Amino acid sequence: MSYAIPTNELTLGDIKGYKERCLAAGITRAKAKGIAAVDEELVWREMLPSFDLGALVLAGSGYALNYYVTPAAAAAGAWASPFGLAAAIDPLLPVGRVAVFYKVYDADANPQTTAVRFLLAAATTKANFFIQCLLDNKLEPEAWFSEPVVYDPQDTVNIDFYGRAATAGGGEELGFGCFIIERVGAVIS
């Protein structure tokens, strides 16, 4: 199981090495899923929330606008979706894409988020991170995952956050570092 690491405990070399390991994990998974036979047939890029998580994100919310902001008044003492959706309609990762989540960040001055969890649909928890102590006392607004959280094509990407209080009227700037690995030509040639 993975754990969260604050950025100020990592060197630049640690971060570069970690990103390389995350990309390698995603490339290995993409080849295992038949997206490509060799590395040269694949490209990677940072995830775009709306494009890669699909049209089911709440219209007008930050994620639908390719901006990591949760819905307002969400998650007061409960798990909630940063997409603004019920668990029954969490985004489905498109065919031909592998998602590799490697960090979480909360850019709010007074973060309400205390934890994030990654589930496969509503049944299986892939990872769970308590981040309050890392982000409330922050030198940096982000925490890295010791192991990447990988989703396969057609997986239901169910990400929840837990708030100690309701998010502010404009939502909370809660986002994720995530690589998308896909076949050359799908988005990037």
RAGI-V371131 format. One record per run of one state. SS is the DSSP state (a for helix, b for strand, c for the rest). FROM is the first residue (numbers start at 0). TO is the last residue. If there is no record, write none. Layout:
# RAGI-V371131
SS FROM TO
SS FROM TO
This chain:
# RAGI-V371131
c 0 2
b 3 5
a 6 8
c 9 10
a 11 31
c 32 37
a 38 40
b 41 45
c 46 47
a 48 52
c 53 61
a 62 64
c 65 74
b 75 75
c 76 77
b 78 80
c 81 85
a 86 88
c 89 90
b 91 91
c 92 95
b 96 105
c 106 111
b 112 119
c 120 122
b 123 129
c 130 130
a 131 135
c 136 140
b 141 150
c 151 154
b 155 162
c 163 172
b 173 182
c 183 188
